[in-house]
Amino acid sequence: MENEKLLELLRYQADNLNALLETILVKQRAIVANDITAIENATASEEKLLLAVNQAEKARVEFMNGFYDENLSKFSTVQMDDFLNMIAGTLEPLQKEEIYLLRKEIKNISKEIIKINEQNKFLIAQSRKLINEVVTAIFSERGNSLLDRKV
């Protein structure tokens, strides 16, 4: 029963992270295309998914803490590796394999999300730099405008 609950929590976390990955990819394409509406929509979706990811992680930690309390274990950590080593003997082979696959998938998706977020930071920084350079070129420090403001 407890093993199924852990599998359910890991599946839910993997699903949320996959959805988050798709959303930040949409956001990246919107940044490149300079589509403000798409950026806003992607950001709103991203915030909802981040909340779901955070809640799933809290549920996992609560599950693990509950397990430690029920089993009077002196060993209490929220690290999945430590927890899996502790319960490895109670897992059926298929459960064990699925848990390890889900754990690996979650790690890989998290790494990909971090990588894409770094790319998005770079794209945003470059966009800001370009905007600043354009504004500086239009209204140069010498007070001469490149645009004729007379109408």
FILUM-622536 format. One record per residue (C-alpha): x, y negated, z; residue number from 0. Coordinates in nm, 2 decimals. Last residue first. Example, Ala and Ser with C-alpha at 12.3 -4.5 7.8 and 13.67 -1.06 7.14 Angstrom:
REM residues 2
+--------+--------+--------+-------+
|      X |      Y |      Z | tormi |
+--------+--------+--------+-------+
|   1.37 |   0.11 |   0.71 |     1 |
|   1.23 |   0.45 |   0.78 |     0 |
+--------+--------+--------+-------+
END
This chain:
REM residues 151
+--------+--------+--------+-------+
|      X |      Y |      Z | tormi |
+--------+--------+--------+-------+
|   0.56 |  -6.71 |  -3.71 |   150 |
|   0.91 |  -6.77 |  -3.59 |   149 |
|   1.06 |  -6.48 |  -3.39 |   148 |
|   1.32 |  -6.39 |  -3.65 |   147 |
|   1.46 |  -6.06 |  -3.53 |   146 |
|   1.83 |  -6.01 |  -3.48 |   145 |
|   1.81 |  -6.25 |  -3.19 |   144 |
|   2.10 |  -6.47 |  -3.10 |   143 |
|   2.13 |  -6.53 |  -2.73 |   142 |
|   2.49 |  -6.42 |  -2.73 |   141 |
|   2.41 |  -6.12 |  -2.51 |   140 |
|   2.22 |  -5.96 |  -2.80 |   139 |
|   1.84 |  -5.93 |  -2.80 |   138 |
|   1.78 |  -5.68 |  -3.08 |   137 |
|   2.11 |  -5.51 |  -3.04 |   136 |
|   2.07 |  -5.48 |  -2.66 |   135 |
|   1.72 |  -5.34 |  -2.71 |   134 |
|   1.85 |  -5.09 |  -2.96 |   133 |
|   2.13 |  -4.99 |  -2.73 |   132 |
|   1.90 |  -4.95 |  -2.43 |   131 |
|   1.66 |  -4.73 |  -2.64 |   130 |
|   1.95 |  -4.52 |  -2.76 |   129 |
|   2.08 |  -4.47 |  -2.40 |   128 |
|   1.73 |  -4.38 |  -2.28 |   127 |
|   1.69 |  -4.12 |  -2.56 |   126 |
|   2.03 |  -3.97 |  -2.48 |   125 |
|   1.94 |  -3.94 |  -2.11 |   124 |
|   1.61 |  -3.78 |  -2.20 |   123 |
|   1.78 |  -3.53 |  -2.43 |   122 |
|   2.04 |  -3.45 |  -2.16 |   121 |
|   1.78 |  -3.40 |  -1.90 |   120 |
|   1.59 |  -3.17 |  -2.14 |   119 |
|   1.90 |  -2.96 |  -2.20 |   118 |
|   1.94 |  -2.92 |  -1.82 |   117 |
|   1.58 |  -2.82 |  -1.79 |   116 |
|   1.63 |  -2.57 |  -2.07 |   115 |
|   1.92 |  -2.41 |  -1.88 |   114 |
|   1.74 |  -2.40 |  -1.55 |   113 |
|   1.43 |  -2.24 |  -1.71 |   112 |
|   1.66 |  -1.98 |  -1.88 |   111 |
|   1.82 |  -1.90 |  -1.54 |   110 |
|   1.48 |  -1.86 |  -1.38 |   109 |
|   1.36 |  -1.64 |  -1.66 |   108 |
|   1.66 |  -1.42 |  -1.61 |   107 |
|   1.62 |  -1.39 |  -1.24 |   106 |
|   1.25 |  -1.32 |  -1.26 |   105 |
|   1.31 |  -1.05 |  -1.52 |   104 |
|   1.58 |  -0.89 |  -1.30 |   103 |
|   1.34 |  -0.88 |  -1.01 |   102 |
|   1.06 |  -0.75 |  -1.23 |   101 |
|   1.29 |  -0.47 |  -1.36 |   100 |
|   1.40 |  -0.38 |  -1.00 |    99 |
|   1.04 |  -0.37 |  -0.88 |    98 |
|   0.94 |  -0.16 |  -1.18 |    97 |
|   1.21 |   0.09 |  -1.12 |    96 |
|   1.14 |   0.12 |  -0.75 |    95 |
|   0.77 |   0.16 |  -0.82 |    94 |
|   0.84 |   0.43 |  -1.07 |    93 |
|   1.07 |   0.62 |  -0.84 |    92 |
|   0.83 |   0.59 |  -0.54 |    91 |
|   0.95 |   0.35 |  -0.28 |    90 |
|   0.98 |   0.43 |   0.09 |    89 |
|   1.35 |   0.51 |   0.08 |    88 |
|   1.43 |   0.18 |  -0.09 |    87 |
|   1.26 |  -0.02 |   0.19 |    86 |
|   1.58 |  -0.17 |   0.35 |    85 |
|   1.78 |  -0.19 |   0.03 |    84 |
|   1.48 |  -0.37 |  -0.13 |    83 |
|   1.47 |  -0.62 |   0.16 |    82 |
|   1.84 |  -0.70 |   0.14 |    81 |
|   1.82 |  -0.75 |  -0.24 |    80 |
|   1.50 |  -0.96 |  -0.22 |    79 |
|   1.65 |  -1.21 |   0.03 |    78 |
|   1.39 |  -1.32 |   0.28 |    77 |
|   1.60 |  -1.20 |   0.57 |    76 |
|   1.50 |  -1.03 |   0.89 |    75 |
|   1.70 |  -0.73 |   1.02 |    74 |
|   1.59 |  -0.68 |   1.38 |    73 |
|   1.30 |  -0.48 |   1.24 |    72 |
|   0.99 |  -0.43 |   1.46 |    71 |
|   0.82 |  -0.26 |   1.17 |    70 |
|   0.51 |  -0.48 |   1.17 |    69 |
|   0.71 |  -0.80 |   1.23 |    68 |
|   0.96 |  -0.72 |   0.95 |    67 |
|   0.68 |  -0.64 |   0.71 |    66 |
|   0.50 |  -0.96 |   0.80 |    65 |
|   0.81 |  -1.16 |   0.73 |    64 |
|   0.84 |  -0.99 |   0.39 |    63 |
|   0.48 |  -1.07 |   0.30 |    62 |
|   0.51 |  -1.42 |   0.43 |    61 |
|   0.83 |  -1.47 |   0.21 |    60 |
|   0.64 |  -1.33 |  -0.09 |    59 |
|   0.34 |  -1.55 |  -0.03 |    58 |
|   0.57 |  -1.85 |   0.00 |    57 |
|   0.73 |  -1.76 |  -0.33 |    56 |
|   0.39 |  -1.73 |  -0.50 |    55 |
|   0.29 |  -2.07 |  -0.36 |    54 |
|   0.60 |  -2.23 |  -0.50 |    53 |
|   0.55 |  -2.07 |  -0.84 |    52 |
|   0.18 |  -2.18 |  -0.84 |    51 |
|   0.29 |  -2.54 |  -0.75 |    50 |
|   0.55 |  -2.53 |  -1.02 |    49 |
|   0.28 |  -2.41 |  -1.26 |    48 |
|   0.06 |  -2.70 |  -1.18 |    47 |
|   0.34 |  -2.95 |  -1.22 |    46 |
|   0.45 |  -2.80 |  -1.55 |    45 |
|   0.09 |  -2.83 |  -1.69 |    44 |
|   0.09 |  -3.20 |  -1.60 |    43 |
|   0.44 |  -3.24 |  -1.75 |    42 |
|   0.33 |  -3.06 |  -2.07 |    41 |
|   0.03 |  -3.29 |  -2.11 |    40 |
|   0.24 |  -3.60 |  -2.05 |    39 |
|   0.50 |  -3.49 |  -2.30 |    38 |
|   0.23 |  -3.40 |  -2.55 |    37 |
|   0.08 |  -3.74 |  -2.52 |    36 |
|   0.42 |  -3.91 |  -2.55 |    35 |
|   0.52 |  -3.73 |  -2.87 |    34 |
|   0.88 |  -3.84 |  -2.92 |    33 |
|   0.94 |  -3.54 |  -3.15 |    32 |
|   1.25 |  -3.43 |  -2.95 |    31 |
|   1.07 |  -3.49 |  -2.62 |    30 |
|   0.76 |  -3.30 |  -2.75 |    29 |
|   0.98 |  -3.01 |  -2.85 |    28 |
|   1.13 |  -3.01 |  -2.50 |    27 |
|   0.79 |  -3.03 |  -2.34 |    26 |
|   0.67 |  -2.73 |  -2.53 |    25 |
|   0.98 |  -2.54 |  -2.42 |    24 |
|   0.91 |  -2.66 |  -2.07 |    23 |
|   0.56 |  -2.51 |  -2.09 |    22 |
|   0.67 |  -2.18 |  -2.23 |    21 |
|   0.92 |  -2.14 |  -1.94 |    20 |
|   0.65 |  -2.23 |  -1.69 |    19 |
|   0.42 |  -1.97 |  -1.83 |    18 |
|   0.69 |  -1.71 |  -1.80 |    17 |
|   0.76 |  -1.82 |  -1.45 |    16 |
|   0.40 |  -1.79 |  -1.35 |    15 |
|   0.38 |  -1.44 |  -1.50 |    14 |
|   0.70 |  -1.33 |  -1.32 |    13 |
|   0.57 |  -1.47 |  -0.99 |    12 |
|   0.24 |  -1.28 |  -1.03 |    11 |
|   0.42 |  -0.96 |  -1.12 |    10 |
|   0.64 |  -1.00 |  -0.82 |     9 |
|   0.35 |  -1.06 |  -0.59 |     8 |
|   0.16 |  -0.76 |  -0.73 |     7 |
|   0.47 |  -0.54 |  -0.70 |     6 |
|   0.51 |  -0.64 |  -0.33 |     5 |
|   0.14 |  -0.57 |  -0.27 |     4 |
|   0.18 |  -0.23 |  -0.43 |     3 |
|   0.48 |  -0.15 |  -0.21 |     2 |
|   0.27 |  -0.25 |   0.10 |     1 |
|   0.00 |   0.00 |   0.00 |     0 |
+--------+--------+--------+-------+
END
